[in-house]
Amino acid sequence: MHHQGARGAPASPAASAAGAAFPAVSALIAGGIAVASIVNARRVVRLGSRKISHPALIGFTAISAIHAAVAISGHESIWTFAVL
């Protein structure tokens, strides 16, 4: 008995497209993380960690809530994952 997505089972076209895009999307995410790290370091030096941490925590929580809502609604894709 094969389940969709199990080894040896035929993948759906959407899963196949996501699999093909995965390396490029991962590279874009890594590049974004690298840029964010440099920007964050400069902001912390200029403003201090206390002024950075509270808004960052609020932003992280808000984005996580949006991401959870998208995932629960069943509209999660590789692109929504990468953007959020």
Buried (B, 14 or more C-beta within 10 A) or exposed (E): EEEEEEEEEEEEEEEEEBEEBEEEBEEEEEEEEEEEEEEEEEBBEEEEEEEBEEEEEEEEEEEEEEBEEBEEEEEBEBEEBBEB
